[in-house]
Amino acid sequence: MPTGAAGSSTSPHSPVGQGSDIALAVDQLSKSFHANGRVVQALDKVSFSVRHGRVTGLIGPDSAGKTTLMRLAAGLLVPDSGSITVLGKNAATESLAVQGSIGYMPQRFGLYEDLTVQENLDLYADLQGVAVARRADRYRELLQMAGLEPFTRRLAGQLSGGMKQKLGLACSLVRQPALLLLDEPTVGVDPLSRRELWAIVNRLVRNEHTTVVLSTAYLDEAERCDEVFLLHDGRLLDQGDPKVLRDRMQGRTFAVTTESLSKRSLQAHVSQAPGVVDALIQGEHVRLVMAEATTPRLDALLPGIENARITAVPPRYEDNFIALLKSQPQPDGAPAVKPALSRVLSSARTAQGEAIIKVDQLERRFGSFRAVKNVSFAVSRGEVFGLLGANGAGKTTTFRMLCGLLPASGGSLKVAGVDLRHAPAAARARIGYMSQKFSLYGHISVIENLRFFSSAYGLSRKRAEQRMQWAMAEFALAELADAASGDLSLGYKQRLALACALMHEPDILFLDEPTSGVDPLARREFWQRINTLAEQGVTIMVTTHFMEEAEYCDRLAIMVAGEILTTGTPTAIKREARTEAVSDPSMEDAFIGLIEAQTRADNQTVPSP
């Protein structure tokens, strides 16, 4: 058992898979790949076992080995050494038998977007050999479970992100599996859809006794698992009941507040203080994880700052995850997020408070469909403004209009004082844009992407070379300069995409779900950079499905069906969502509660005859 592991039933060094209660057994499993002229050790002598009838989580940072392990368990890869036994069968030598017994939903599940919901189900039933006589009952059960009964004739490509994920899950369950492998099933879907997907998983385990192994980038989901296995650099770092692992952190978690500093400045100050392992913005306070179970002294945390307060708060599993990973040796070349990032933005900034984005009665129609309806808001210079909403709410459409990538059908929108409906090119010169999908050129190298975007933004050759050198150093990309960007890990793709968006030193940065699927360490690194930019006067607009990121924003707008439901600070929106049942809602509670309340109100509205 790894040092400090708790709650495990099996030692990595003991025989595995010999008990009838074992669904999946991994024994000294190793797998490597050749990439960019070097050997990448994806898994290194990993051993553990998964028991039947439970939800087991695979967690870890990018490139930890989670997807490789999933693919080995599904019989899609062959290990270099060691073994993996699935439902009593060797996944390497009996791969077809294993694939006939399990369900597997990879990160990019293969829905056929030109087929309807029903046609996708039929196709997967054919592929999985489900008898025609058994299909009707199974379809009815799956469609009801996934809430897709009204949409059987809709093309899969016309579904929202959350509905696509639920359809993908239904397709993987057409033949009832004894073991279900889910590789990050909730990436890119909104909190309401995530909650619905988890309800499906829990019903499968409770009612059909399915064993579920899932990987996830969301550590609040890890707390819903019966057991978690933490992978890091291809090794098993920790394992056990997440509640037991969470409780290791008792006495080490605190919230600090002060009126003397903005929450971003407060985070920057305390993150450098001795003994602080993690500092994370949550609403109007900063959450601290300390190296020791001792209440920190305010004069050590915030020397010279008055009116500061510190209180103990309950630990979460994520605290244990972050503390463990930060205790590991950092690879050579890992970037440190430094205030120097702000100094490369040499263009003059005017005083904060000036409205730099103005939207009034904005509308976008696609034929007879109104994707965005009468949207109005303003964003001040240096503000971090979040646009939230369920999949299909109109967030990305609004973003694309603000970036000049999509013409508005009505209303007015001004960015950096430029009317986007009349001079979009002039506005785009002041804007940096980071798409929700990796939008760089995957077949060309890192340095070629940087050179291309420098040219596209009109930088002189000398200035482009300066900016490329800056990006290589600031984002630790030098060793990967000649690597194809499509081969990078998700975390490095994110670094490169942000570097490209900043090549021309924009006044406004648009971030469309920039950390979707990225692990908590990479998210923290990313937001340190964003917070530094905001403190220097760069205006940030962001969409996100990760509700903790919403806490980083100065203000939020929540969209529903193309309209703005509410606008305010994170604290004000949580206060608005309070009910007798939920007196202290989290941001996720508030988001789901407000959208569900609006849905109920819409359903109760009866049109006049």
C-alpha positions as CSV (number, residue, x, y, z in Angstrom):
1,M,0.0,0.0,0.0
2,P,1.3,3.5,-0.8
3,T,2.6,5.4,2.1
4,G,-0.3,7.0,3.9
5,A,-3.0,5.2,2.0
6,A,-6.2,4.5,3.9
7,G,-9.4,2.6,3.5
8,S,-8.0,0.0,1.0
9,S,-8.8,-3.6,1.0
10,T,-5.8,-4.8,-1.1
11,S,-2.1,-4.2,-1.0
12,P,-0.5,-3.4,-4.3
13,H,2.1,-6.1,-3.5
14,S,-0.3,-8.9,-2.7
15,P,-2.1,-11.2,-5.2
16,V,-5.1,-9.5,-6.7
17,G,-8.2,-10.7,-8.3
18,Q,-8.5,-13.9,-6.4
19,G,-11.7,-13.1,-4.5
20,S,-15.2,-13.4,-6.1
21,D,-15.9,-9.8,-5.1
22,I,-13.2,-8.3,-7.3
23,A,-14.4,-6.8,-10.6
24,L,-11.1,-5.4,-11.9
25,A,-7.6,-6.3,-10.7
26,V,-4.4,-4.5,-11.8
27,D,-1.1,-6.1,-10.9
28,Q,2.3,-4.4,-11.5
29,L,0.8,-2.8,-14.7
30,S,3.2,-0.8,-16.9
31,K,2.7,0.9,-20.2
32,S,4.9,3.4,-22.2
33,F,4.5,5.3,-25.4
34,H,7.0,6.9,-27.8
35,A,6.2,10.6,-28.5
36,N,8.3,13.4,-29.9
37,G,11.4,11.3,-29.9
38,R,11.1,10.4,-26.2
39,V,9.6,7.6,-24.1
40,V,6.6,8.5,-22.0
41,Q,5.9,6.2,-19.1
42,A,2.1,6.4,-18.9
43,L,1.8,3.7,-16.1
44,D,4.6,2.4,-13.9
45,K,4.0,-0.8,-11.9
46,V,0.5,0.1,-10.8
47,S,-1.4,-2.4,-8.6
48,F,-4.9,-2.1,-7.1
49,S,-8.3,-3.9,-7.2
50,V,-11.9,-2.7,-7.7
51,R,-14.7,-4.4,-5.9
52,H,-18.1,-5.3,-7.4
53,G,-21.1,-3.1,-6.9
54,R,-19.3,0.1,-6.1
55,V,-18.5,3.4,-7.7
56,T,-14.7,3.7,-7.9
57,G,-12.9,6.9,-9.0
58,L,-9.7,7.3,-11.0
59,I,-8.3,10.8,-10.3
60,G,-5.0,12.6,-11.0
61,P,-3.5,15.5,-12.9
62,D,-3.2,15.6,-16.7
63,S,-1.0,12.8,-18.1
64,A,-1.3,10.8,-14.9
65,G,-2.3,7.6,-16.8
66,K,-6.0,7.5,-16.2
67,T,-7.1,7.2,-19.8
68,T,-4.3,4.7,-20.6
69,L,-5.6,2.5,-17.7
70,M,-9.1,2.8,-18.9
71,R,-8.1,1.7,-22.4
72,L,-6.1,-1.2,-21.0
73,A,-9.1,-2.3,-19.0
74,A,-11.3,-2.2,-22.1
75,G,-8.8,-4.4,-24.0
76,L,-7.9,-1.6,-26.5
77,L,-4.2,-1.6,-25.5
78,V,-1.8,-4.3,-24.5
79,P,0.4,-3.7,-21.4
80,D,4.2,-3.7,-21.6
81,S,4.3,-5.7,-18.4
82,G,2.1,-6.8,-15.5
83,S,-1.6,-7.8,-15.9
84,I,-5.1,-6.4,-15.8
85,T,-7.9,-8.8,-15.1
86,V,-11.5,-7.7,-15.9
87,L,-14.4,-9.8,-14.6
88,G,-12.0,-12.8,-14.3
89,K,-10.7,-12.4,-17.8
90,N,-7.2,-11.3,-18.9
91,A,-7.9,-8.0,-20.8
92,A,-4.8,-8.5,-23.0
93,T,-5.3,-12.1,-24.1
94,E,-9.1,-12.2,-23.9
95,S,-9.9,-8.7,-25.1
96,L,-13.0,-9.7,-27.2
97,A,-14.5,-11.6,-24.2
98,V,-13.8,-8.5,-22.0
99,Q,-15.4,-6.1,-24.5
100,G,-18.5,-8.3,-24.6
101,S,-19.0,-8.0,-20.9
102,I,-18.3,-4.3,-20.2
103,G,-19.6,-0.9,-21.2
104,Y,-17.0,1.7,-22.1
105,M,-17.6,5.4,-22.7
106,P,-14.4,7.2,-23.7
107,Q,-13.9,10.9,-23.4
108,R,-14.9,11.5,-27.0
109,F,-17.8,9.1,-27.3
110,G,-18.6,8.2,-30.9
111,L,-22.1,9.5,-31.4
112,Y,-23.2,9.8,-35.0
113,E,-24.5,13.4,-35.2
114,D,-26.3,12.9,-38.5
115,L,-28.4,10.1,-37.0
116,T,-31.3,10.6,-34.6
117,V,-31.3,9.6,-31.0
118,Q,-33.2,6.4,-31.9
119,E,-30.9,5.6,-34.8
120,N,-27.9,5.9,-32.5
121,L,-29.4,3.5,-30.1
122,D,-30.3,1.1,-32.9
123,L,-26.7,1.2,-34.3
124,Y,-25.1,0.5,-30.9
125,A,-27.6,-2.3,-30.3
126,D,-26.5,-3.8,-33.6
127,L,-22.8,-3.4,-32.7
128,Q,-23.3,-5.0,-29.3
129,G,-25.4,-7.9,-30.6
130,V,-28.6,-7.1,-28.7
131,A,-31.5,-9.3,-29.8
132,V,-34.3,-7.3,-31.5
133,A,-36.9,-8.8,-29.2
134,R,-35.1,-7.4,-26.2
135,R,-34.6,-3.9,-27.5
136,A,-37.9,-2.1,-26.9
137,D,-38.0,-2.6,-23.2
138,R,-34.3,-1.7,-22.9
139,Y,-34.7,1.4,-25.0
140,R,-37.7,2.5,-22.9
141,E,-35.7,2.0,-19.7
142,L,-32.7,3.9,-21.0
143,L,-34.6,6.8,-22.5
144,Q,-36.6,7.3,-19.3
145,M,-33.4,7.1,-17.2
146,A,-31.6,9.7,-19.4
147,G,-34.7,12.0,-19.9
148,L,-34.5,11.6,-23.7
149,E,-38.0,10.2,-24.3
150,P,-39.2,13.4,-26.0
151,F,-36.2,13.6,-28.3
152,T,-35.9,10.2,-30.1
153,R,-36.4,11.8,-33.5
154,R,-33.9,14.6,-32.9
155,L,-30.5,14.5,-34.6
156,A,-27.7,13.8,-32.1
157,G,-25.9,16.8,-33.5
158,Q,-28.7,19.1,-32.4
159,L,-28.6,18.0,-28.8
160,S,-27.1,20.1,-26.0
161,G,-23.7,19.0,-24.6
162,G,-25.4,17.4,-21.5
163,M,-28.0,15.5,-23.6
164,K,-25.2,14.2,-25.9
165,Q,-23.4,12.8,-22.8
166,K,-26.5,11.2,-21.6
167,L,-27.2,9.7,-25.0
168,G,-23.6,8.4,-25.1
169,L,-24.1,6.8,-21.7
170,A,-27.4,5.2,-22.9
171,C,-25.6,3.8,-26.0
172,S,-22.9,2.2,-23.8
173,L,-25.7,0.6,-21.7
174,V,-27.8,-0.9,-24.5
175,R,-26.5,-4.3,-23.5
176,Q,-26.5,-4.3,-19.7
177,P,-22.8,-4.5,-18.6
178,A,-21.5,-6.0,-15.4
179,L,-18.7,-3.3,-15.4
180,L,-19.1,0.2,-16.8
181,L,-15.9,2.3,-17.6
182,L,-16.5,6.0,-17.9
183,D,-13.6,8.2,-18.9
184,E,-14.4,11.8,-17.7
185,P,-18.1,11.5,-18.5
186,T,-19.0,15.0,-17.2
187,V,-16.4,17.1,-18.9
188,G,-17.9,20.0,-20.8
189,V,-21.4,19.7,-19.3
190,D,-23.2,22.1,-17.0
191,P,-23.8,21.4,-13.3
192,L,-27.4,20.4,-13.8
193,S,-26.5,17.8,-16.4
194,R,-23.6,16.6,-14.2
195,R,-26.1,16.0,-11.4
196,E,-28.4,14.1,-13.7
197,L,-25.5,12.0,-15.0
198,W,-24.6,11.1,-11.4
199,A,-28.2,10.2,-10.6
200,I,-28.0,7.7,-13.6
201,V,-24.8,6.2,-12.3
202,N,-26.2,5.8,-8.8
203,R,-29.3,4.2,-10.1
204,L,-27.2,1.7,-12.1
205,V,-25.3,0.7,-9.0
206,R,-28.3,0.6,-6.7
207,N,-30.9,-1.1,-9.0
208,E,-28.8,-3.1,-11.5
209,H,-25.8,-3.8,-9.3
210,T,-23.4,-2.4,-12.0
211,T,-19.8,-1.8,-11.0
212,V,-18.7,1.6,-12.2
213,V,-15.1,2.9,-12.6
214,L,-14.9,6.5,-13.7
215,S,-12.2,9.1,-14.1
216,T,-13.0,12.7,-13.3
217,A,-11.4,16.1,-13.3
218,Y,-14.0,17.4,-10.8
219,L,-12.9,16.5,-7.2
220,D,-16.4,17.2,-5.8
221,E,-17.3,14.1,-7.8
222,A,-14.5,12.1,-6.2
223,E,-16.3,12.6,-2.9
224,R,-19.3,10.8,-4.3
225,C,-17.2,7.6,-5.0
226,D,-16.9,4.7,-2.6
227,E,-13.2,4.5,-3.2
228,V,-10.7,6.6,-5.2
229,F,-7.3,5.8,-6.7
230,L,-5.0,8.8,-7.2
231,L,-2.5,8.5,-10.1
232,H,0.4,10.8,-10.5
233,D,3.1,10.4,-13.3
234,G,1.9,6.9,-13.9
235,R,2.2,5.7,-10.3
236,L,-0.4,5.0,-7.7
237,L,0.1,7.8,-5.2
238,D,-2.9,7.3,-2.8
239,Q,-6.1,5.3,-2.4
240,G,-9.0,4.8,-0.1
241,D,-12.4,6.1,0.9
242,P,-12.5,9.8,0.0
243,K,-14.2,10.7,3.3
244,V,-11.3,9.1,5.2
245,L,-8.8,10.8,3.0
246,R,-10.6,14.1,3.4
247,D,-10.5,13.8,7.2
248,R,-6.7,13.7,7.2
249,M,-6.9,17.4,6.6
250,Q,-8.8,18.3,9.8
251,G,-7.3,21.4,11.4
252,R,-5.5,22.5,8.3
253,T,-8.2,24.4,6.4
254,F,-9.2,28.1,7.0
255,A,-11.0,31.1,5.4
256,V,-9.3,34.5,5.5
257,T,-11.0,37.8,4.7
258,T,-10.1,41.5,4.8
259,E,-11.7,44.7,3.5
260,S,-8.2,46.2,2.9
261,L,-7.5,44.1,-0.2
262,S,-9.4,42.8,-3.3
263,K,-9.9,39.1,-3.2
264,R,-7.3,38.6,-5.9
265,S,-4.7,40.7,-4.1
266,L,-5.6,38.8,-0.9
267,Q,-5.0,35.5,-2.6
268,A,-1.7,36.7,-4.1
269,H,-0.5,37.8,-0.6
270,V,-1.4,34.7,1.4
271,S,-0.3,32.2,-1.2
272,Q,3.3,33.4,-0.6
273,A,3.1,33.1,3.2
274,P,5.0,30.5,5.1
275,G,3.2,27.2,5.6
276,V,0.4,27.9,3.0
277,V,-0.1,24.9,0.7
278,D,-3.0,26.2,-1.2
279,A,-4.9,29.5,-1.4
280,L,-8.2,29.5,-3.4
281,I,-10.7,32.3,-3.9
282,Q,-14.2,31.3,-2.7
283,G,-16.7,34.2,-2.8
284,E,-15.5,37.1,-0.8
285,H,-12.9,35.1,1.2
286,V,-9.8,33.0,0.4
287,R,-9.7,29.4,1.4
288,L,-6.3,28.3,2.9
289,V,-4.8,24.8,3.2
290,M,-1.9,24.8,5.7
291,A,1.0,22.4,5.9
292,E,0.4,21.8,9.6
293,A,-2.8,21.5,11.7
294,T,-2.2,24.9,13.4
295,T,-4.1,28.1,13.1
296,P,-1.9,30.5,11.2
297,R,-1.0,33.9,12.7
298,L,-2.5,36.8,10.8
299,D,0.7,38.9,11.2
300,A,2.6,36.2,9.4
301,L,-0.1,35.7,6.7
302,L,-0.8,39.4,6.1
303,P,1.9,41.6,7.7
304,G,0.8,45.2,7.9
305,I,-2.8,44.5,6.8
306,E,-5.5,45.6,9.2
307,N,-9.1,44.2,9.7
308,A,-8.1,40.7,8.6
309,R,-10.0,37.7,10.0
310,I,-9.4,34.0,9.9
311,T,-11.8,31.2,10.7
312,A,-11.5,27.4,10.6
313,V,-13.6,25.7,7.8
314,P,-14.3,22.0,7.2
315,P,-11.9,20.1,4.9
316,R,-12.8,18.7,1.5
317,Y,-11.2,15.8,-0.4
318,E,-9.7,18.3,-2.9
319,D,-7.6,19.7,0.0
320,N,-6.0,16.3,0.4
321,F,-5.5,15.9,-3.3
322,I,-3.8,19.3,-3.7
323,A,-1.6,18.8,-0.6
324,L,-0.4,15.4,-1.8
325,L,0.4,16.6,-5.3
326,K,2.2,19.7,-4.2
327,S,4.4,17.6,-1.9
328,Q,5.7,15.7,-5.0
329,P,8.9,16.8,-6.8
330,Q,8.1,19.2,-9.6
331,P,9.5,18.4,-13.1
332,D,12.3,20.5,-14.5
333,G,10.9,23.4,-16.4
334,A,7.6,23.5,-14.6
335,P,6.5,27.2,-14.9
336,A,6.2,29.4,-11.8
337,V,3.4,31.9,-12.1
338,K,5.1,35.2,-11.4
339,P,4.0,38.8,-11.2
340,A,6.3,39.2,-14.3
341,L,3.4,38.1,-16.4
342,S,1.7,41.4,-15.7
343,R,4.8,43.4,-16.8
344,V,4.8,42.0,-20.3
345,L,1.5,43.8,-20.9
346,S,3.1,47.1,-21.9
347,S,0.1,48.9,-23.3
348,A,-1.2,51.7,-21.2
349,R,-4.2,50.9,-18.9
350,T,-6.8,53.5,-18.0
351,A,-8.4,53.6,-14.6
352,Q,-10.6,50.7,-13.6
353,G,-14.3,51.3,-13.5
354,E,-14.8,52.5,-17.1
355,A,-17.2,50.3,-19.0
356,I,-15.2,48.7,-21.8
357,I,-17.9,46.2,-22.9
358,K,-21.4,47.5,-23.5
359,V,-24.2,45.2,-24.7
360,D,-27.8,46.5,-25.2
361,Q,-30.8,44.4,-26.3
362,L,-28.5,41.9,-28.1
363,E,-30.2,39.3,-30.3
364,R,-29.1,36.5,-32.5
365,R,-31.4,34.4,-34.7
366,F,-30.7,31.3,-36.6
367,G,-33.7,31.2,-39.0
368,S,-36.8,31.3,-36.8
369,F,-34.8,30.2,-33.7
370,R,-33.7,33.0,-31.3
371,A,-30.5,31.8,-29.6
372,V,-29.9,35.1,-27.8
373,K,-32.8,37.3,-26.8
374,N,-32.6,40.9,-25.6
375,V,-29.4,40.5,-23.6
376,S,-28.0,43.6,-21.9
377,F,-25.0,44.1,-19.6
378,A,-21.9,46.2,-19.2
379,V,-18.4,45.1,-18.1
380,S,-15.9,47.5,-16.5
381,R,-12.2,47.7,-17.3
382,G,-10.2,45.3,-15.2
383,E,-13.3,43.3,-14.2
384,V,-13.6,39.6,-14.3
385,F,-17.2,38.9,-15.6
386,G,-18.6,35.4,-15.8
387,L,-21.3,34.2,-18.1
388,L,-23.0,31.1,-16.8
389,G,-25.7,28.9,-18.1
390,A,-26.7,25.4,-18.9
391,N,-25.6,23.8,-22.2
392,G,-27.5,25.5,-25.0
393,A,-28.3,28.7,-23.0
394,G,-26.6,31.0,-25.5
395,K,-23.3,31.7,-23.8
396,T,-21.0,30.7,-26.6
397,T,-23.2,32.5,-29.2
398,T,-23.0,35.7,-27.1
399,F,-19.2,35.3,-26.9
400,R,-18.8,34.8,-30.6
401,M,-20.8,38.0,-31.3
402,L,-18.7,40.0,-28.8
403,C,-15.5,38.7,-30.5
404,G,-16.7,39.8,-33.9
405,L,-16.8,36.2,-35.1
406,L,-20.6,36.1,-35.5
407,P,-22.8,39.1,-36.6
408,A,-25.6,40.1,-34.3
409,S,-29.2,40.0,-35.5
410,G,-30.2,42.9,-33.4
411,G,-29.3,45.3,-30.6
412,S,-26.0,47.0,-30.1
413,L,-22.6,45.9,-28.7
414,K,-19.5,48.0,-28.2
415,V,-16.1,46.6,-27.2
416,A,-13.2,48.9,-26.3
417,G,-15.3,51.8,-27.6
418,V,-15.7,50.2,-31.0
419,D,-19.2,49.3,-32.5
420,L,-18.8,45.7,-33.4
421,R,-21.7,45.9,-35.9
422,H,-19.8,48.4,-38.0
423,A,-16.1,47.9,-37.3
424,P,-15.5,44.4,-36.1
425,A,-11.9,44.3,-37.3
426,A,-10.9,47.3,-35.2
427,A,-12.5,45.7,-32.2
428,R,-10.8,42.3,-32.8
429,A,-7.4,44.0,-32.6
430,R,-8.1,44.8,-29.0
431,I,-9.4,41.3,-28.1
432,G,-7.8,38.0,-27.2
433,Y,-10.0,34.9,-27.6
434,M,-9.5,31.4,-26.1
435,S,-12.1,28.9,-27.5
436,Q,-13.8,26.2,-25.4
437,K,-12.4,23.6,-27.9
438,F,-8.7,23.5,-28.6
439,S,-8.7,25.8,-31.6
440,L,-5.0,25.9,-32.5
441,Y,-3.5,24.1,-35.4
442,G,-2.8,20.6,-34.2
443,H,-0.7,19.4,-37.1
444,I,1.8,22.2,-36.7
445,S,4.3,22.7,-33.9
446,V,4.1,24.9,-30.8
447,I,6.5,27.5,-32.2
448,E,4.7,27.5,-35.6
449,N,1.3,28.2,-33.8
450,L,2.9,31.1,-31.9
451,R,4.4,32.5,-35.1
452,F,1.1,32.2,-37.0
453,F,-0.9,34.0,-34.3
454,S,1.8,36.8,-34.1
455,S,1.4,37.3,-37.9
456,A,-2.4,37.1,-37.7
457,Y,-2.4,39.9,-35.1
458,G,-0.1,42.0,-37.3
459,L,3.0,42.1,-35.1
460,S,6.2,43.2,-36.6
461,R,8.9,40.5,-37.1
462,K,11.0,41.9,-34.2
463,R,8.0,42.2,-31.9
464,A,6.8,38.7,-32.8
465,E,10.2,37.2,-31.9
466,Q,10.2,39.0,-28.6
467,R,6.7,37.8,-27.8
468,M,7.5,34.2,-28.9
469,Q,10.5,34.2,-26.6
470,W,8.3,35.6,-23.8
471,A,5.7,32.8,-24.4
472,M,8.3,30.1,-24.4
473,A,9.7,31.2,-21.0
474,E,6.5,32.2,-19.3
475,F,4.6,29.1,-20.2
476,A,7.5,26.6,-20.1
477,L,7.0,25.6,-23.7
478,A,10.7,25.7,-24.8
479,E,11.3,22.0,-24.6
480,L,8.1,21.4,-26.6
481,A,8.8,24.1,-29.3
482,D,9.0,21.5,-32.1
483,A,6.2,19.2,-30.9
484,A,2.9,19.0,-32.8
485,S,0.5,21.0,-30.7
486,G,-2.2,18.3,-31.2
487,D,0.1,15.8,-29.3
488,L,0.4,18.0,-26.2
489,S,-1.4,17.1,-22.9
490,L,-4.5,19.0,-22.1
491,G,-2.7,21.2,-19.6
492,Y,0.0,22.2,-22.2
493,K,-2.6,22.8,-24.9
494,Q,-4.3,25.2,-22.5
495,R,-1.0,27.0,-21.8
496,L,-0.3,27.3,-25.6
497,A,-3.8,28.5,-26.3
498,L,-3.6,31.2,-23.7
499,A,-0.1,32.3,-24.9
500,C,-1.5,32.6,-28.5
501,A,-4.4,34.7,-27.2
502,L,-2.0,37.1,-25.4
503,M,0.6,37.5,-28.2
504,H,-0.7,41.0,-29.1
505,E,-1.3,42.2,-25.5
506,P,-5.0,42.6,-25.7
507,D,-7.1,44.9,-23.5
508,I,-9.9,42.3,-23.3
509,L,-9.6,38.5,-23.0
510,F,-12.5,36.2,-23.8
511,L,-12.3,32.8,-22.3
512,D,-14.9,30.3,-23.4
513,E,-14.8,27.3,-20.9
514,P,-11.0,27.5,-20.8
515,T,-10.4,24.8,-18.2
516,S,-12.9,22.2,-19.3
517,G,-11.5,18.8,-18.4
518,V,-8.3,20.3,-16.9
519,D,-7.2,19.0,-13.5
520,P,-7.3,21.2,-10.3
521,L,-3.6,22.0,-10.3
522,A,-3.6,23.2,-13.9
523,R,-6.8,25.2,-13.2
524,R,-5.1,26.9,-10.3
525,E,-2.0,27.8,-12.4
526,F,-4.3,29.1,-15.1
527,W,-6.3,31.3,-12.8
528,Q,-3.2,32.7,-11.1
529,R,-2.3,34.1,-14.5
530,I,-5.8,35.4,-15.2
531,N,-6.0,37.1,-11.8
532,T,-2.6,38.8,-12.4
533,L,-3.9,40.1,-15.8
534,A,-7.1,41.4,-14.2
535,E,-5.1,43.2,-11.4
536,Q,-3.2,45.0,-14.2
537,G,-6.4,46.2,-15.9
538,V,-7.1,43.6,-18.5
539,T,-10.8,42.9,-18.7
540,I,-11.8,39.2,-18.6
541,M,-15.0,37.7,-19.8
542,V,-15.3,33.9,-19.1
543,T,-17.8,31.2,-19.5
544,T,-17.4,28.1,-17.3
545,H,-19.3,25.0,-16.1
546,F,-17.0,24.8,-13.1
547,M,-18.8,26.6,-10.3
548,E,-15.7,27.2,-8.2
549,E,-14.3,29.3,-11.1
550,A,-17.5,31.4,-11.0
551,E,-16.3,32.4,-7.5
552,Y,-13.3,34.1,-9.0
553,C,-15.5,36.5,-10.9
554,D,-16.3,40.0,-9.7
555,R,-19.8,39.7,-11.2
556,L,-21.8,37.0,-12.9
557,A,-24.7,36.8,-15.3
558,I,-26.7,33.5,-15.5
559,M,-28.3,32.8,-18.9
560,V,-31.3,30.6,-19.5
561,A,-32.8,29.9,-23.0
562,G,-31.0,32.8,-24.5
563,E,-32.0,35.4,-21.9
564,I,-30.3,36.7,-18.7
565,L,-31.9,35.3,-15.6
566,T,-29.9,37.3,-13.0
567,T,-26.8,39.4,-12.7
568,G,-24.7,40.2,-9.6
569,T,-21.7,39.3,-7.5
570,P,-21.2,35.6,-6.6
571,T,-22.2,36.4,-3.0
572,A,-25.4,38.2,-4.1
573,I,-26.4,35.4,-6.4
574,K,-25.9,32.8,-3.7
575,R,-27.9,35.0,-1.3
576,E,-30.7,35.2,-3.9
577,A,-30.8,31.4,-4.1
578,R,-31.3,30.8,-0.4
579,T,-34.3,28.7,0.6
580,E,-35.5,27.1,3.8
581,A,-34.1,23.7,2.6
582,V,-30.7,25.2,1.6
583,S,-29.8,28.1,3.9
584,D,-26.2,28.4,2.8
585,P,-26.0,27.4,-0.9
586,S,-22.8,26.8,-2.7
587,M,-22.4,28.4,-6.1
588,E,-23.5,25.1,-7.7
589,D,-26.6,25.0,-5.5
590,A,-27.4,28.5,-6.4
591,F,-26.9,27.9,-10.2
592,I,-29.1,24.8,-10.2
593,G,-31.7,26.2,-7.8
594,L,-32.2,29.4,-9.9
595,I,-32.5,27.5,-13.2
596,E,-34.9,24.9,-11.8
597,A,-37.0,27.7,-10.3
598,Q,-37.2,29.5,-13.6
599,T,-38.0,26.2,-15.4
600,R,-40.9,25.6,-13.0
601,A,-42.2,29.1,-13.5
602,D,-42.0,28.7,-17.3
603,N,-43.8,25.4,-17.2
604,Q,-46.6,27.0,-15.1
605,T,-47.1,29.8,-17.5
606,V,-50.2,29.0,-19.6
607,P,-50.5,31.0,-22.9
608,S,-53.6,33.1,-23.3
609,P,-56.1,31.5,-25.7
